[in-house]
Amino acid sequence: MKFEDVYRQEWGQVVATLIRLTGDWELAEECAQEAFAAALERWPRDGVPRKPGAWLTTTARNRAIDWLRREAVGAAKLKEVAAMSDEPEPAYDVPDDRLRLMFTCCHPALAMEARVALTLRTLAGLSTAEIARAFLVPEATMSKRLTRARQKIQYAGIPYRVPPAHLLPERTPAVLAVLYLLFNEGYSDVVRSSLSGEAIRLARLLVQLMPDEPEACGLLALMLLHDARRDTRLSADGVLVTLDEQDRTRWDHAQITEGVELLDATLARGTPGPYQVQAAIAACHATARTAADTDWPQIAALYGQLKQTPVIALNRAVAIGMADGPAVGLRLLEQLAAGPLTGYHLLPATRADFLRRLGRLAEAATAYREALELATTEAERRYLARRLEEVSQ
């Protein structure tokens, strides 16, 4: 197993466990970093342990204990840590350290974006640049938000504790947002694909914890429906394969069935939320026998039910353009050109596709070049380069 794989799989667990034991977020991150640094030094020489996660957690915890012993209040803190590790879990507690910490980081005293960003940084080990990309903001802006969130936790004395059952629902929206961003980070980047599986695993735990929360069920259905297409999203040589060109016989149809059945049961409750609506859009794609069978008018209507964030507005423009023609879609894109999506590669990539469909190849080539400069993954760059070559001939 590569060290990078171990980092992606174990970072969140190590940090979450240390925070549960010590109650100190900064200490937990520092000790986790020291444990991974020790692994990077020792494992190439001694070999990867049979249980790398346990090795890392033990090493990090020992570093924390050493640090606490050097502090004036070390004895009291050590006694507290020992007591915390021996306490039985409350009946309502979250059944996983990572989910437990997600609810803790998603404290109502923090702004929603700060909760999500802080949890992604602490639990998923995403870099500030990666989180900034997910939020479509500059890295410097995200760095300041993370700093302010940490300071607020320190100055306000926000405890790293699991809230009682009746307070869990008020933190659920931020936890769902964390899981979805975690899933998308893995889904969009093959190098971090394990993050998607982790997000699905945590979503299943959340549904078990809160079976009557429809949006948790909707999010799980959404992830399952997207993930069912994972194996067809890249060609053998690593080029992005768009939805209309994917081999649908290779989709995971058992997973699609699970996602659709979960979605149908959730929608039957009559309280549709944004994740359920997005899952319904994913179901339209996943259940279409061919690309030509896709119900684009229905998809456009579903996008219209969602809050019109810049990305949702872009997706709605795509759906309308597919339903009513590329010229209509192109006019909608022009309305988005000067907004927050400036610098987002999918905006010029979508414009290029509509122009290509209209036969305006020179303009399409210009848009493909712009998208190519902004694309963030190698698979996307290869796809855009291929399209650019096609319209430039």
C-alpha positions in Angstrom: 0.0 0.0 0.0 1.4 3.4 -1.0 2.0 6.0 1.8 -0.4 8.4 0.0 -3.2 5.8 0.2 -2.6 5.4 3.9 -2.7 9.1 4.4 -6.0 9.5 2.6 -7.6 6.6 4.4 -6.2 7.1 7.9 -5.7 10.9 8.4 -9.3 11.6 9.4 -9.5 8.7 11.8 -6.2 9.5 13.6 -7.1 13.2 14.0 -10.7 12.4 15.1 -9.6 9.8 17.7 -6.9 12.2 19.1 -9.5 15.0 19.4 -11.9 12.7 21.2 -9.2 11.7 23.6 -7.6 15.0 24.2 -10.3 17.6 23.4 -7.6 19.7 21.8 -7.9 20.1 18.0 -4.5 21.8 17.4 -2.7 19.2 19.5 -4.4 16.4 17.7 -3.4 17.8 14.2 0.2 18.4 15.3 0.5 14.9 16.8 -1.1 13.3 13.7 1.4 15.2 11.5 4.3 13.9 13.6 2.9 10.3 13.5 2.7 10.5 9.7 6.2 12.0 9.5 7.5 9.1 11.6 5.8 6.6 9.4 7.3 8.2 6.3 10.7 7.8 7.9 10.3 4.3 9.4 8.0 2.3 7.1 10.4 2.3 4.0 13.0 0.7 6.3 10.9 -1.5 8.6 7.9 -2.2 6.3 4.2 -1.1 6.5 2.6 -2.4 9.7 -0.2 -5.0 9.4 -2.6 -2.4 10.8 -1.2 1.0 9.7 -4.1 3.0 11.1 -3.6 1.5 14.6 0.2 2.2 14.4 -0.5 5.8 13.4 -3.1 6.3 16.1 -0.9 4.8 18.8 2.1 6.8 17.7 0.1 10.1 17.6 -1.5 9.4 21.0 2.0 8.7 22.5 3.2 12.0 21.1 0.1 13.7 22.7 0.8 12.1 26.1 4.5 13.2 25.9 3.4 16.8 25.1 0.9 16.8 28.0 3.5 15.6 30.4 5.7 18.5 29.6 2.8 21.0 30.4 2.2 22.4 33.8 -1.3 20.9 33.8 -0.1 17.6 32.3 -1.2 15.4 35.2 -4.7 16.7 35.2 -5.0 16.5 31.5 -3.6 13.0 31.4 -6.1 11.9 34.0 -8.9 13.5 31.9 -7.7 11.7 28.7 -7.7 8.4 30.6 -11.2 9.0 31.9 -12.4 9.9 28.4 -11.0 6.7 26.9 -12.7 4.6 29.6 -16.1 6.2 29.5 -19.0 4.1 27.9 -20.5 5.7 24.8 -23.9 7.4 25.3 -26.8 5.6 23.6 -27.3 8.5 21.2 -23.6 8.9 20.3 -22.3 8.9 16.7 -21.0 5.4 16.0 -17.7 6.6 14.3 -15.0 9.0 15.4 -15.1 10.8 12.1 -18.8 11.4 12.1 -18.6 12.3 15.8 -16.0 15.0 14.9 -18.1 16.2 12.0 -21.0 17.0 14.3 -18.6 18.6 16.7 -16.9 20.8 14.1 -20.4 21.8 12.7 -21.2 23.9 15.8 -24.0 26.5 15.3 -21.6 29.2 16.5 -19.6 28.9 13.3 -20.7 30.1 9.9 -21.9 27.3 7.6 -19.0 27.6 5.2 -16.5 27.7 8.1 -18.0 24.5 9.5 -17.7 22.7 6.2 -14.2 24.0 5.4 -12.9 23.3 8.9 -14.2 19.7 8.9 -12.8 19.0 5.4 -9.4 20.3 6.5 -9.4 18.5 9.9 -11.0 15.2 8.9 -10.3 14.7 5.3 -6.9 16.2 5.2 -7.7 18.3 2.2 -5.4 21.2 1.6 -6.5 24.8 1.8 -6.2 25.0 -2.0 -8.4 21.9 -2.5 -11.1 23.3 -0.2 -10.9 26.7 -1.9 -11.5 25.0 -5.3 -14.5 23.2 -3.9 -16.0 26.6 -2.7 -14.9 28.5 -5.9 -13.0 31.1 -3.9 -9.3 32.1 -3.9 -6.9 30.1 -1.7 -6.1 33.2 0.4 -9.7 33.8 1.1 -10.2 30.2 2.3 -7.0 30.4 4.4 -8.5 33.4 6.3 -11.8 31.6 6.8 -10.1 28.6 8.3 -8.0 30.8 10.6 -11.0 32.7 11.8 -12.9 29.4 12.5 -10.0 28.1 14.6 -9.8 31.4 16.5 -13.5 31.3 17.2 -13.2 27.8 18.6 -10.4 28.9 20.9 -11.9 32.2 22.1 -15.4 31.0 22.4 -14.4 27.8 24.2 -16.4 25.6 21.8 -16.1 22.0 23.2 -15.3 19.0 21.0 -18.2 17.1 22.3 -21.0 15.2 20.7 -24.4 17.0 21.1 -27.3 15.1 22.6 -29.8 13.6 20.2 -32.3 16.5 20.2 -29.5 18.9 19.0 -28.2 16.7 16.2 -30.7 17.9 13.5 -29.6 21.5 13.7 -26.1 20.4 12.7 -27.1 18.0 10.1 -27.1 20.4 7.1 -23.4 21.2 7.6 -22.6 17.5 8.1 -24.4 16.7 4.8 -22.5 19.4 3.0 -19.2 18.0 4.3 -20.0 14.5 3.1 -21.1 15.8 -0.3 -17.9 17.9 -0.8 -15.8 14.9 0.4 -17.6 12.7 -2.2 -17.1 15.2 -5.0 -13.4 15.7 -4.2 -12.9 12.0 -4.7 -15.3 11.7 -7.6 -13.6 14.5 -9.6 -10.0 13.4 -8.9 -9.0 9.8 -9.5 -6.0 10.2 -7.2 -8.3 10.9 -4.3 -11.0 8.4 -5.3 -11.0 6.7 -1.9 -12.6 9.9 -0.5 -15.8 9.0 -2.3 -16.0 5.6 -0.8 -15.4 7.1 2.6 -18.1 9.6 2.1 -20.6 6.9 1.2 -19.6 4.8 4.2 -20.1 7.8 6.5 -23.4 8.6 4.8 -24.6 5.1 5.5 -23.7 5.5 9.2 -25.5 8.8 9.2 -28.7 7.2 7.8 -28.4 4.5 10.5 -28.0 7.2 13.1 -30.9 9.3 11.8 -33.2 7.1 9.7 -36.0 9.7 9.8 -33.9 12.4 8.3 -35.0 12.5 4.6 -32.1 14.6 3.4 -29.5 12.1 4.8 -31.3 9.4 2.8 -31.4 11.7 -0.2 -27.7 12.4 -0.1 -26.8 8.7 0.2 -29.0 8.0 -2.8 -27.4 10.8 -4.8 -23.9 9.5 -4.0 -24.8 5.9 -4.9 -26.3 7.0 -8.3 -23.2 9.0 -9.2 -20.8 6.4 -7.9 -22.5 3.7 -10.0 -21.0 5.4 -13.1 -17.5 5.7 -11.7 -15.8 2.9 -13.8 -16.9 4.5 -17.1 -15.9 8.1 -16.4 -12.3 7.6 -17.7 -11.0 5.9 -20.8 -8.2 3.3 -20.7 -5.7 6.1 -21.4 -7.0 8.4 -18.7 -9.3 10.7 -20.8 -12.5 12.0 -19.3 -15.6 10.2 -20.9 -18.7 12.4 -20.8 -22.0 11.0 -19.7 -23.4 10.7 -23.2 -20.4 8.7 -24.4 -20.2 6.3 -21.4 -20.8 2.5 -21.8 -24.0 2.1 -19.8 -23.7 -1.7 -19.8 -20.7 -1.2 -17.4 -22.6 0.9 -14.9 -23.2 -0.7 -11.5 -26.9 -1.4 -12.0 -27.3 -3.0 -8.6 -26.1 0.2 -7.0 -28.4 2.2 -9.3 -31.3 0.1 -8.1 -30.4 0.6 -4.5 -30.1 4.4 -5.0 -33.5 4.6 -6.9 -35.3 2.5 -4.3 -33.8 4.6 -1.4 -34.8 7.8 -3.3 -38.4 6.6 -4.0 -38.9 5.7 -0.3 -37.5 9.0 0.8 -39.6 11.1 -1.7 -42.7 9.2 -0.5 -42.4 11.1 2.8 -43.4 14.3 1.0 -40.6 16.5 2.3 -38.3 17.0 -0.7 -35.1 18.8 -0.1 -32.1 19.8 -2.3 -30.3 16.5 -2.0 -33.4 14.5 -2.8 -34.0 16.8 -5.9 -30.4 16.3 -7.0 -30.8 12.6 -6.5 -33.8 12.7 -8.7 -31.7 14.4 -11.4 -29.1 11.7 -11.0 -31.8 9.0 -11.3 -33.0 10.5 -14.6 -29.5 10.0 -16.0 -28.9 6.6 -14.4 -32.2 5.1 -15.6 -32.1 6.3 -19.2 -31.5 3.4 -21.4 -29.5 5.5 -23.9 -28.2 9.1 -23.9 -31.0 10.0 -26.4 -33.6 8.7 -23.9 -32.5 11.2 -21.2 -35.5 13.3 -20.0 -33.8 16.7 -20.3 -37.1 18.7 -19.8 -37.6 16.9 -16.5 -34.0 17.5 -15.5 -34.3 21.2 -16.3 -37.5 21.4 -14.2 -35.8 19.7 -11.3 -32.9 22.1 -11.5 -35.4 24.9 -11.3 -36.5 23.7 -7.9 -33.1 24.1 -6.4 -31.5 27.3 -5.0 -29.9 29.0 -8.0 -26.3 29.0 -6.9 -23.8 29.7 -9.7 -23.0 26.0 -10.3 -26.7 25.0 -10.2 -27.5 27.8 -12.6 -24.8 26.5 -15.0 -26.2 23.0 -14.7 -29.7 24.3 -15.4 -28.5 26.1 -18.5 -26.9 22.8 -19.7 -30.2 21.0 -19.2 -32.3 23.7 -20.9 -29.8 23.8 -23.8 -30.1 20.0 -24.2 -33.9 20.2 -24.1 -34.5 23.4 -26.1 -31.4 23.6 -28.3 -27.8 24.9 -27.9 -28.7 28.4 -28.9 -31.0 28.8 -26.0 -28.4 27.3 -23.6 -25.8 29.7 -25.0 -27.9 32.7 -24.2 -28.3 31.5 -20.6 -24.5 31.1 -20.3 -23.9 34.6 -21.4 -25.9 35.8 -18.3 -23.4 33.8 -16.1 -20.2 35.0 -17.8 -19.5 38.0 -15.6 -20.5 36.4 -12.3 -18.8 34.2 -9.7 -18.1 31.4 -12.3 -15.3 33.5 -13.8 -12.3 31.2 -13.7 -14.4 28.1 -13.4 -13.3 25.8 -16.2 -16.8 24.2 -16.8 -18.2 27.6 -17.9 -16.1 28.0 -21.0 -16.2 24.2 -21.5 -20.0 24.2 -21.6 -19.9 27.3 -23.9 -17.5 25.5 -26.2 -19.8 22.5 -26.4 -22.8 24.6 -27.3 -20.8 26.4 -30.0 -19.6 23.1 -31.4 -23.1 21.9 -31.6 -24.1 25.0 -33.5 -21.2 24.6 -35.9 -19.4 27.8 -34.8 -16.1 25.9 -34.6 -13.7 28.8 -34.5 -15.5 30.3 -31.4 -15.7 26.8 -29.9 -11.9 26.4 -30.3 -11.3 29.7 -28.4 -13.6 28.5 -25.6 -12.0 25.1 -25.4 -8.5 26.8 -25.1 -9.8 28.9 -22.2 -11.3 25.8 -20.5 -8.1 23.9 -21.0 -6.1 26.6 -19.2 -8.4 26.5 -16.2 -9.0 22.7 -15.9 -7.7 21.2 -12.7 -7.4 17.5 -13.5 -5.3 15.7 -16.1 -8.4 13.7 -17.3 -10.3 16.9 -18.0 -7.3 18.5 -19.8 -7.0 15.5 -22.1 -10.7 15.5 -22.9 -10.6 19.3 -23.7 -7.5 18.9 -25.7 -9.2 16.2 -27.8 -12.2 18.4 -28.3 -10.0 21.3 -29.3 -8.3 19.2 -31.9 -11.6 18.1 -33.3 -13.0 21.6 -33.8 -9.6 22.9 -35.1 -9.3 20.5 -38.1 
